[in-house]
């Protein structure tokens, strides 16, 4: 995943016409409710690991970044409707998504884990979760997995439009657990005061639908955008920028 794209001189000639209405703008669709990857500061400014990486990509590609905020389950429809040029929102490039869209090279490694109260640890399987209320982010691969594998076995899977509301309902007892990207759960909830009485529960959840990496989503066949972004990502990996940003936003996870 870290190989450097060859022929940068050739890539510099690739048209940027895929980058929105202006050829010097790259529009990213994102759902800013998933810290530490994408979230809003008190003043409304977008922040997070994906946001920082996106800005670095735009700088390397010599284009201007624009961000289009969209609910997670609306990102793929928005991309295909050309509301933005790429999805940068902690999206896993699983096999089902690859049927309808393309992806860049991977950005980060992500496992899926269950979070529950320390006082009430749970196994991360349908038998252990039967009758429990499990919150998932609508449109995520975690939601797809839970709906297909757990709901049919008596687990009450509750979909939410944003992850922050899941954490709130978990903290106040409306949910027994949430299924989430581990790094997001650690930095976005467990490391905060509201998450002090909670912890990862059970084993890492593994399934083909739960791709263990995240990448930038693209429209099918948009090779110009893919090459431009991949070139920038390769440079950012090679010079350590992405690793440094991961450490900044995720800590020693």
LUMROLO-988721 format. One line per 3 residues: their letters; for each residue x, y, z of N, C-alpha, C. Coordinates in Angstrom, 3 decimals, padded with zeros to 6 digits. Example, Ala and Ser with C-alpha at 12.3 -4.5 7.8 and 13.67 -1.06 7.14 Angstrom:
REM LUMROLO-988721
as	013.190:-005.690:007.800:012.300:-004.500:007.800:013.200:-003.300:007.800 ~ 012.850:-002.250:007.080:013.670:-001.060:007.140:012.900:000.030:007.870
This chain:
REM LUMROLO-988721
xxx	000.811:-001.209:000.000:000.000:000.000:000.000:000.844:001.258:000.000 ~ 002.132:001.058:000.234:002.989:002.225:000.347:003.834:002.454:-000.896 ~ 003.585:001.695:-001.990:004.415:001.885:-003.171:004.190:003.258:-003.779
xxx	005.240:003.856:-004.259:005.167:005.192:-004.829:004.717:005.099:-006.274 ~ 003.757:005.888:-006.646:003.289:005.888:-008.020:004.394:006.408:-008.931 ~ 004.738:005.604:-009.944:005.829:005.976:-010.845:005.357:006.992:-011.864
xxx	006.301:007.707:-012.393:006.056:008.634:-013.486:005.322:009.877:-013.069 ~ 005.794:010.546:-012.022:005.095:011.738:-011.558:005.067:012.827:-012.623 ~ 006.098:012.866:-013.417:006.128:013.864:-014.481:004.989:013.636:-015.459
xxx	004.721:012.351:-015.760:003.623:012.034:-016.655:002.294:012.372:-016.013 ~ 002.159:012.063:-014.712:000.913:012.335:-014.020:000.591:013.823:-013.980 ~ 001.610:014.653:-014.022:001.372:016.091:-013.962:000.619:016.590:-015.179
xxx	000.594:015.761:-016.238:-000.121:016.161:-017.441:-001.567:015.700:-017.436 ~ -001.957:014.893:-016.407:-003.313:014.387:-016.359:-004.287:015.541:-016.130 ~ -005.373:015.556:-016.870:-006.344:016.629:-016.756:-006.983:016.641:-015.385
xxx	-007.220:017.823:-014.842:-007.917:017.971:-013.573:-009.388:018.309:-013.794 ~ -009.883:018.069:-015.030:-011.252:018.442:-015.333:-012.267:017.720:-014.473 ~ -011.860:016.576:-013.880:-012.773:015.843:-013.005:-012.969:016.552:-011.677
xxx	-012.147:017.533:-011.377:-012.198:018.195:-010.074:-013.228:019.323:-010.072 ~ -014.501:018.989:-010.151:-015.531:019.994:-009.983:-015.616:020.954:-011.152 ~ -016.328:022.058:-010.913:-016.554:023.029:-011.971:-015.277:023.759:-012.340
xxx	-014.394:023.972:-011.385:-013.119:024.624:-011.640:-012.019:023.578:-011.581 ~ -011.067:023.641:-012.539:-010.048:022.590:-012.592:-008.974:022.744:-011.526 ~ -009.112:023.738:-010.655:-008.152:023.878:-009.561:-008.813:023.640:-008.211
xxx	-009.968:022.965:-008.217:-010.705:022.695:-006.988:-010.984:021.198:-006.884 ~ -010.762:020.628:-005.697:-011.110:019.237:-005.410:-012.144:019.231:-004.292 ~ -013.332:018.744:-004.595:-014.443:018.757:-003.639:-014.551:017.391:-002.960
xxx	-014.390:017.393:-001.644:-014.527:016.173:-000.858:-015.883:016.149:-000.157 ~ -016.591:015.037:-000.260:-017.784:014.823:000.540:-017.393:014.183:001.861 ~ -017.956:014.652:002.967:-017.606:014.102:004.279:-018.780:014.224:005.244
xxx	-018.844:013.301:006.195:-019.842:013.346:007.266:-019.119:013.720:008.556 ~ -019.205:014.983:008.987:-018.380:015.462:010.113:-018.945:015.113:011.484 ~ -019.335:013.848:011.659:-019.875:013.418:012.955:-019.126:012.192:013.461
xxx	-017.870:012.029:013.024:-017.142:010.795:013.323:-015.731:011.095:013.806 ~ -015.607:011.716:014.987:-014.276:012.001:015.519:-013.541:010.702:015.847 ~ -012.230:010.690:015.700:-011.320:011.799:015.388:-011.056:011.983:013.898
xxx	-011.834:011.299:013.045:-011.576:011.375:011.605:-012.151:012.636:010.975 ~ -013.391:012.955:011.310:-013.996:014.195:010.817:-015.036:014.661:011.834 ~ -014.922:015.925:012.215:-015.834:016.499:013.197:-015.751:018.016:013.092
xxx	-016.598:018.699:013.858:-016.614:020.157:013.849:-016.137:020.703:015.187 ~ -015.354:021.774:015.116:-014.975:022.507:016.315:-016.143:023.382:016.753 ~ -016.009:024.013:017.909:-017.091:024.832:018.454:-017.502:025.951:017.502
xxx	-016.542:026.445:016.717:-016.855:027.536:015.791:-017.359:027.047:014.443 ~ -017.569:025.732:014.306:-018.079:025.182:013.059:-017.020:024.756:012.066 ~ -015.757:024.996:012.395:-014.663:024.612:011.506:-014.512:023.098:011.470
xxx	-014.309:022.553:010.278:-014.077:021.121:010.143:-012.684:020.760:010.644 ~ -012.571:019.633:011.327:-011.288:019.171:011.847:-011.274:017.649:011.820 ~ -010.096:017.078:012.111:-009.969:015.633:012.172:-008.896:015.104:011.246
xxx	-008.600:013.822:011.400:-007.539:013.196:010.615:-007.827:013.250:009.124 ~ -009.034:012.850:008.709:-009.358:012.884:007.285:-009.294:014.301:006.726 ~ -009.737:015.268:007.506:-009.716:016.658:007.042:-008.273:017.118:006.841
xxx	-007.401:016.790:007.801:-005.991:017.176:007.687:-005.324:016.485:006.506 ~ -005.624:015.202:006.308:-005.049:014.472:005.170:-005.578:015.043:003.856 ~ -006.865:015.363:003.817:-007.426:015.958:002.608:-006.763:017.271:002.244
xxx	-006.519:018.106:003.242:-005.838:019.379:002.988:-004.419:019.144:002.473 ~ -003.740:018.140:003.043:-002.381:017.821:002.589:-002.391:017.304:001.158 ~ -003.401:016.505:000.808:-003.532:016.008:-000.564:-003.712:017.172:-001.524
xxx	-004.597:018.092:-001.172:-004.846:019.242:-002.046:-003.592:020.082:-002.227 ~ -002.831:020.245:-001.150:-001.592:021.020:-001.241:-000.612:020.353:-002.199 ~ -000.454:019.034:-002.086:000.470:018.317:-002.964:-000.015:018.307:-004.413
xxx	-001.325:018.263:-004.595:-001.888:018.231:-005.942:-002.056:019.621:-006.543 ~ -001.708:020.649:-005.772:-001.814:022.045:-006.217:-003.241:022.410:-006.618 ~ -004.198:021.974:-005.794:-005.593:022.332:-006.002:-006.161:022.866:-004.689
xxx	-007.300:023.527:-004.775:-007.984:024.049:-003.596:-008.968:023.007:-003.080 ~ -008.988:022.798:-001.769:-009.944:021.877:-001.145:-011.276:022.576:-000.887 ~ -012.355:021.888:-001.205:-013.682:022.299:-000.766:-014.347:021.096:-000.116
xxx	-015.120:021.346:000.934:-015.746:020.263:001.693:-017.257:020.373:001.598 ~ -017.896:019.261:001.256:-019.352:019.199:001.158:-019.852:018.256:002.251 ~ -020.575:018.795:003.217:-021.048:017.992:004.349:-022.309:017.216:003.965
xxx	-022.273:015.915:004.213:-023.367:015.021:003.838:-023.471:013.900:004.865 ~ -024.683:013.480:005.202:-024.850:012.318:006.068:-024.174:011.109:005.448 ~ -023.668:010.204:006.284:-022.854:009.108:005.758:-023.595:008.284:004.712
xxx	-024.888:008.009:004.940:-025.620:007.189:003.983:-025.945:007.935:002.701 ~ -025.670:009.244:002.656:-025.880:010.021:001.438:-024.605:010.288:000.659 ~ -023.471:009.780:001.150:-022.195:010.081:000.498:-022.077:009.444:-000.884
xxx	-022.387:008.161:-000.997:-022.258:007.501:-002.299:-023.265:008.064:-003.308 ~ -024.551:008.239:-002.946:-025.464:008.897:-003.884:-025.006:010.299:-004.277 ~ -024.474:011.052:-003.316:-023.985:012.395:-003.619:-022.807:012.386:-004.566
xxx	-021.910:011.421:-004.384:-020.769:011.281:-005.286:-021.244:010.995:-006.698 ~ -022.154:010.037:-006.841:-022.630:009.663:-008.171:-023.478:010.749:-008.815 ~ -024.064:011.624:-007.993:-024.812:012.764:-008.515:-023.902:013.955:-008.804
xxx	-022.595:013.776:-008.616:-021.569:014.793:-008.883:-021.711:016.028:-007.996 ~ -022.197:015.808:-006.767:-022.231:016.909:-005.809:-020.834:017.200:-005.265 ~ -019.951:016.228:-005.383:-018.540:016.385:-005.023:-017.740:015.374:-005.830
xxx	-016.418:015.468:-005.749:-015.532:014.683:-006.608:-015.014:013.414:-005.958 ~ -014.991:013.375:-004.633:-014.437:012.233:-003.916:-015.025:012.197:-002.512 ~ -015.008:011.007:-001.905:-015.481:010.829:-000.531:-014.280:010.617:000.376
xxx	-014.128:011.490:001.354:-013.072:011.334:002.360:-013.754:011.377:003.717 ~ -014.159:010.185:004.198:-014.985:010.126:005.399:-014.894:008.756:006.054 ~ -013.657:008.300:006.301:-013.430:007.016:006.968:-014.249:005.902:006.332
xxx	-014.160:005.789:005.013:-014.952:004.802:004.280:-014.119:003.568:003.961 ~ -014.664:002.405:004.281:-013.985:001.140:004.011:-014.268:000.691:002.576 ~ -013.241:000.325:001.819:-013.429:-000.094:000.421:-013.801:-001.570:000.317
xxx	-014.964:-001.941:000.843:-015.333:-003.355:000.815:-015.805:-003.775:-000.578 ~ -016.005:-005.072:-000.761:-016.318:-005.616:-002.087:-017.626:-005.061:-002.637 ~ -018.625:-004.879:-001.786:-019.909:-004.370:-002.261:-019.769:-002.951:-002.802
xxx	-019.045:-002.103:-002.097:-018.856:-000.728:-002.560:-018.029:-000.681:-003.837 ~ -017.073:-001.583:-003.962:-016.231:-001.584:-005.153:-017.006:-001.944:-006.414 ~ -018.195:-002.486:-006.263:-019.035:-002.773:-007.425:-019.624:-001.503:-008.020
xxx	-019.784:-000.472:-007.197:-020.470:000.738:-007.654:-019.579:001.972:-007.650 ~ -018.351:001.838:-007.153:-017.454:002.985:-007.106:-016.012:002.510:-007.087 ~ -015.103:003.417:-007.351:-013.678:003.121:-007.286:-013.093:003.718:-006.010
xxx	-011.885:003.275:-005.678:-011.194:003.781:-004.493:-009.726:004.063:-004.815 ~ -009.163:004.987:-004.064:-007.726:005.221:-004.113:-007.020:004.108:-003.343 ~ -005.703:004.189:-003.284:-004.965:003.309:-002.386:-005.408:003.575:-000.951
xxx	-005.163:002.634:-000.057:-005.627:002.774:001.321:-004.886:003.896:002.047 ~ -005.568:004.463:003.035:-004.983:005.519:003.865:-004.531:004.984:005.218 ~ -005.424:004.261:005.911:-005.128:003.798:007.262:-005.646:002.370:007.457
xxx	-005.149:001.739:008.513:-005.609:000.413:008.923:-006.642:000.573:010.033 ~ -007.806:-000.064:009.893:-008.890:000.104:010.861:-009.526:-001.240:011.205 ~ -009.583:-001.587:012.482:-010.329:-002.761:012.928:-011.707:-002.335:013.414
xxx	-012.644:-003.277:013.441:-013.984:-003.032:013.968:-014.109:-003.688:015.338 ~ -014.578:-002.913:016.325:-014.707:-003.419:017.699:-016.070:-003.034:018.281 ~ -016.452:-003.773:019.283:-017.648:-003.476:020.060:-017.234:-002.705:021.309
xxx	-017.996:-001.678:021.666:-017.777:-000.926:022.904:-018.990:-001.107:023.799 ~ -018.751:-001.462:025.055:-019.834:-001.591:026.036:-019.331:-001.114:027.394 ~ -020.214:-001.082:028.372:-019.838:-000.654:029.719:-018.851:-001.642:030.336
xxx	-017.868:-001.106:031.066:-016.908:-001.975:031.752:-017.616:-002.920:032.724 ~ -018.692:-002.435:033.320:-019.417:-003.239:034.302:-020.285:-004.317:033.661 ~ -020.470:-004.229:032.342:-021.320:-005.201:031.645:-020.678:-005.591:030.319
xxx	-019.514:-006.234:030.362:-018.831:-006.620:029.124:-019.658:-007.619:028.318 ~ -019.535:-007.536:027.005:-020.314:-008.383:026.107:-019.402:-009.092:025.116 ~ -019.798:-010.258:024.690:-019.106:-010.915:023.597:-019.496:-010.265:022.280
xxx	-018.617:-010.287:021.305:-018.889:-009.634:020.022:-019.446:-010.625:019.011 ~ -020.511:-011.331:019.425:-021.168:-012.287:018.539:-022.663:-012.253:018.806 ~ -023.445:-012.772:017.861:-024.900:-012.679:017.944:-025.458:-013.367:019.181
xxx	-024.919:-014.489:019.558:-025.427:-015.222:020.725:-025.297:-014.389:021.996 ~ -024.147:-013.728:022.157:-023.916:-012.924:023.355:-024.743:-011.643:023.357 ~ -025.117:-011.171:022.166:-025.795:-009.883:022.050:-027.303:-010.008:021.880
xxx	-027.827:-011.207:021.861:-029.262:-011.403:021.676:-030.054:-010.625:022.722 ~ -031.031:-009.835:022.249:-031.853:-009.028:023.136:-031.244:-007.704:023.538 ~ -030.015:-007.441:023.128:-029.328:-006.188:023.477:-029.576:-005.122:022.405
xxx	-029.425:-003.867:022.811:-029.559:-002.732:021.895:-028.172:-002.284:021.453 ~ -027.892:-002.419:020.160:-026.570:-002.112:019.618:-026.687:-000.975:018.614 ~ -026.003:000.133:018.865:-026.050:001.284:017.980:-025.006:001.207:016.883
xxx	-025.415:001.565:015.657:-024.499:001.581:014.512:-024.757:002.826:013.672 ~ -023.733:003.266:012.974:-023.847:004.435:012.103:-024.527:004.040:010.801 ~ -025.617:004.710:010.500:-026.389:004.410:009.296:-025.521:004.523:008.045
xxx	-025.557:003.500:007.194:-024.804:003.507:005.949:-023.397:002.972:006.065 ~ -022.932:002.687:007.281:-021.564:002.200:007.481:-021.491:000.696:007.256 ~ -020.266:000.186:007.070:-020.106:-001.261:006.933:-020.436:-001.959:008.246
xxx	-020.244:-001.259:009.365:-020.617:-001.832:010.654:-022.136:-002.025:010.732 ~ -022.889:-001.073:010.190:-024.344:-001.211:010.155:-024.756:-002.379:009.269 ~ -024.148:-002.472:008.108:-024.476:-003.573:007.193:-024.209:-004.921:007.850
xxx	-023.054:-005.040:008.483:-022.701:-006.297:009.142:-023.706:-006.631:010.243 ~ -023.984:-005.664:011.111:-024.874:-005.912:012.244:-026.289:-006.254:011.788 ~ -026.760:-005.567:010.762:-028.108:-005.839:010.265:-028.207:-007.226:009.644
xxx	-027.184:-007.629:008.922:-027.221:-008.919:008.232:-026.908:-010.095:009.147 ~ -025.969:-009.900:010.065:-025.484:-011.022:010.865:-026.081:-011.084:012.268 ~ -026.494:-009.956:012.807:-026.955:-009.926:014.190:-028.464:-009.762:014.323
xxx	-029.055:-008.855:013.542:-030.494:-008.604:013.699:-031.303:-009.881:013.479 ~ -030.889:-010.693:012.535:-031.608:-011.938:012.248:-031.494:-012.952:013.383 ~ -030.576:-012.689:014.320:-030.364:-013.595:015.453:-030.874:-013.011:016.771
xxx	-031.774:-012.026:016.666:-032.411:-011.500:017.866:-031.738:-010.300:018.499 ~ -030.752:-009.722:017.811:-030.087:-008.519:018.326:-030.853:-007.296:017.839 ~ -031.127:-006.343:018.723:-031.820:-005.114:018.340:-030.795:-004.107:017.833
xxx	-030.627:-004.054:016.525:-029.658:-003.155:015.903:-030.342:-001.827:015.618 ~ -029.801:-000.745:016.181:-030.403:000.580:016.057:-029.485:001.457:015.211 ~ -030.003:001.940:014.078:-029.215:002.804:013.196:-029.384:004.266:013.596
xxx	-028.287:004.992:013.558:-028.267:006.421:013.874:-027.659:007.194:012.706 ~ -028.119:008.433:012.478:-027.538:009.237:011.400:-026.154:009.780:011.710 ~ -025.768:009.811:012.996:-024.412:010.256:013.325:-023.903:009.522:014.565
xxx	-022.579:009.354:014.623:-021.958:008.558:015.679:-022.016:009.239:017.042 ~ -022.007:010.559:017.061:-022.029:011.276:018.334:-023.297:010.957:019.130 ~ -024.435:010.829:018.449:-025.673:010.476:019.145:-025.626:009.049:019.682
xxx	-024.904:008.180:018.980:-024.725:006.813:019.482:-023.971:006.842:020.804 ~ -022.873:007.593:020.836:-022.092:007.682:022.072:-022.936:008.246:023.212 ~ -023.751:009.259:022.901:-024.591:009.868:023.937:-025.583:008.855:024.499
xxx	-026.217:008.081:023.619:-027.194:007.098:024.081:-026.526:005.914:024.779 ~ -025.309:005.605:024.394:-024.566:004.564:025.100:-024.237:005.025:026.520 ~ -023.809:006.267:026.641:-023.434:006.805:027.950:-024.625:006.914:028.894
xxx	-025.818:007.217:028.337:-026.983:007.378:029.212:-027.803:006.104:029.368 ~ -027.318:004.993:028.820:-027.948:003.708:029.063:-029.007:003.272:028.076 ~ -029.258:004.059:027.041:-030.257:003.653:026.047:-029.742:002.531:025.144
xxx	-028.425:002.427:025.043:-027.800:001.369:024.255:-026.925:000.509:025.157 ~ -026.795:-000.744:024.798:-025.881:-001.639:025.512:-024.477:-001.601:024.937 ~ -024.376:-001.265:023.646:-023.063:-001.264:022.996:-023.156:-000.561:021.653
xxx	-022.001:-000.288:021.078:-021.926:000.206:019.708:-020.834:-000.552:018.977 ~ -021.056:-000.787:017.688:-020.062:-001.423:016.827:-019.435:-000.325:015.986 ~ -018.102:-000.194:016.062:-017.468:001.013:015.539:-016.045:000.715:015.087
xxx	-015.509:001.564:014.227:-014.081:001.514:013.906:-013.306:001.756:015.199 ~ -012.355:000.883:015.498:-011.695:000.915:016.806:-011.010:002.243:017.102 ~ -010.278:002.780:016.132:-009.574:004.038:016.374:-010.543:005.183:016.624
xxx	-011.674:005.177:015.912:-012.682:006.212:016.129:-013.308:006.066:017.505 ~ -013.589:004.837:017.906:-014.176:004.614:019.222:-013.251:005.000:020.355 ~ -011.957:004.725:020.182:-010.988:005.056:021.221:-010.838:006.562:021.393
xxx	-010.527:007.246:020.295:-010.276:008.684:020.379:-011.559:009.497:020.501 ~ -012.641:009.011:019.884:-013.876:009.783:019.866:-014.768:009.573:021.074 ~ -014.533:008.494:021.846:-015.401:008.221:022.996:-014.643:007.727:024.226
xxx	-013.898:006.640:024.095:-013.254:006.037:025.265:-012.243:006.962:025.931 ~ -011.571:007.795:025.148:-010.556:008.688:025.700:-011.155:009.963:026.297 ~ -012.474:010.113:026.198:-013.133:011.308:026.709:-013.825:011.008:028.043
xxx	-014.143:012.038:028.815:-014.794:011.815:030.108:-016.061:010.965:030.021 ~ -016.855:011.170:028.980:-018.106:010.417:028.849:-017.872:008.926:028.671 ~ -016.678:008.562:028.203:-016.393:007.157:027.943:-015.585:006.467:029.025
xxx	-015.414:007.108:030.174:-014.508:006.568:031.203:-014.977:005.230:031.776 ~ -016.276:004.964:031.720:-016.806:003.715:032.274:-017.049:002.655:031.204 ~ -016.475:002.876:030.023:-016.696:001.968:028.900:-015.366:001.444:028.374
xxx	-015.428:000.357:027.607:-014.208:-000.248:027.066:-014.567:-001.121:025.869 ~ -013.545:-001.492:025.097:-013.767:-002.466:024.034:-014.185:-003.785:024.666 ~ -015.078:-004.481:023.988:-015.637:-005.714:024.530:-015.579:-006.812:023.475
xxx	-015.206:-008.012:023.873:-015.124:-009.112:022.927:-013.917:-009.001:022.017 ~ -013.897:-009.846:020.998:-012.789:-009.877:020.052:-013.004:-008.884:018.914 ~ -011.935:-008.616:018.164:-012.068:-007.845:016.928:-013.064:-008.567:016.029
xxx	-014.017:-007.819:015.464:-015.029:-008.419:014.596:-014.469:-008.492:013.182 ~ -014.418:-009.688:012.640:-013.835:-009.886:011.314:-014.870:-010.477:010.369 ~ -014.954:-009.907:009.168:-015.878:-010.380:008.143:-015.495:-009.697:006.837
xxx	-015.718:-010.345:005.681:-015.377:-009.705:004.405:-016.019:-008.338:004.201 ~ -017.219:-008.127:004.772:-017.873:-006.834:004.598:-017.155:-005.732:005.367 ~ -016.406:-006.115:006.408:-015.710:-005.138:007.251:-014.270:-004.985:006.776
xxx	-014.082:-004.276:005.675:-012.726:-004.043:005.176:-011.898:-003.390:006.272 ~ -010.647:-003.833:006.428:-009.823:-003.363:007.548:-009.017:-002.116:007.211 ~ -009.313:-001.499:006.091:-008.639:-000.261:005.709:-009.688:000.780:005.334
xxx	-009.266:002.032:005.254:-010.128:003.077:004.714:-009.415:003.730:003.546 ~ -010.198:004.256:002.617:-009.642:004.853:001.407:-010.570:005.968:000.944 ~ -010.174:006.661:-000.101:-010.973:007.748:-000.665:-011.825:007.191:-001.793
xxx	-013.131:007.426:-001.720:-014.055:006.906:-002.719:-014.168:007.817:-003.928 ~ -014.283:007.196:-005.105:-014.350:007.926:-006.370:-015.459:007.365:-007.251 ~ -015.926:008.155:-008.204:-016.876:007.641:-009.179:-016.206:006.588:-010.052
xxx	-016.974:005.610:-010.467:-016.458:004.562:-011.333:-015.843:005.167:-012.595 ~ -014.604:004.760:-012.886:-013.944:005.182:-014.111:-013.279:006.540:-014.064 ~ -013.311:007.214:-012.913:-012.681:008.543:-012.816:-011.186:008.369:-012.569
xxx	-010.485:007.956:-013.610:-009.071:007.632:-013.490:-008.214:008.865:-013.257 ~ -008.605:009.988:-013.834:-007.810:011.206:-013.660:-007.747:011.618:-012.191 ~ -008.893:011.596:-011.522:-008.920:011.962:-010.107:-008.170:010.936:-009.267
xxx	-008.365:009.657:-009.574:-007.672:008.615:-008.812:-006.163:008.769:-008.916 ~ -005.650:008.966:-010.121:-004.203:009.091:-010.297:-003.657:010.316:-009.578 ~ -004.384:011.416:-009.644:-003.919:012.640:-008.999:-003.873:012.471:-007.479
xxx	-004.938:011.895:-006.918:-004.964:011.697:-005.469:-003.944:010.651:-005.043 ~ -003.866:009.536:-005.773:-002.904:008.485:-005.417:-001.467:008.990:-005.452 ~ -001.169:009.839:-006.410:000.175:010.411:-006.479:000.478:011.216:-005.222
xxx	-000.486:012.046:-004.804:-000.295:012.855:-003.598:-000.199:011.976:-002.354 ~ -001.069:010.960:-002.253:-001.054:010.071:-001.087:000.270:009.329:-000.986 ~ 000.790:008.858:-002.118:002.075:008.155:-002.103:003.184:009.048:-001.566
xxx	003.187:010.308:-001.978:004.194:011.242:-001.480:004.028:011.472:000.025 ~ 002.773:011.599:000.471:002.508:011.858:001.887:002.862:010.663:002.760 ~ 002.740:009.456:002.223:003.179:008.268:002.956:004.700:008.201:002.996
xxx	005.314:008.473:001.855:006.766:008.344:001.750:007.495:009.325:002.655 ~ 006.985:010.541:002.765:007.694:011.540:003.578:007.246:011.550:005.043 ~ 006.335:010.642:005.405:005.927:010.517:006.801:004.792:011.420:007.241
xxx	004.216:012.188:006.310:003.157:013.118:006.694:001.937:012.394:007.248 ~ 001.492:011.348:006.567:000.299:010.635:007.031:000.553:009.969:008.376 ~ 001.719:009.381:008.555:002.050:008.764:009.847:002.029:009.791:010.971
xxx	002.570:010.978:010.696:002.590:012.034:011.712:001.177:012.496:012.055 ~ 000.319:012.605:011.040:-001.058:013.019:011.288:-001.833:011.944:012.049 ~ -001.580:010.675:011.737:-002.210:009.589:012.497:-001.829:009.675:013.974
xxx	-000.553:009.922:014.237:-000.094:010.033:015.624:-000.744:011.221:016.309 ~ -000.889:012.332:015.578:-001.489:013.536:016.146:-002.951:013.315:016.532 ~ -003.714:012.669:015.649:-005.149:012.546:015.875:-005.568:011.251:016.570
xxx	-004.792:010.194:016.380:-005.171:008.905:016.948:-004.358:008.534:018.171 ~ -003.198:009.173:018.343:-002.330:008.822:019.449:-001.682:007.475:019.223 ~ -001.238:006.851:020.280:-000.541:005.559:020.185:-001.552:004.424:020.231
x	-002.342:004.303:019.163:-003.376:003.266:019.114:-002.883:002.089:018.299
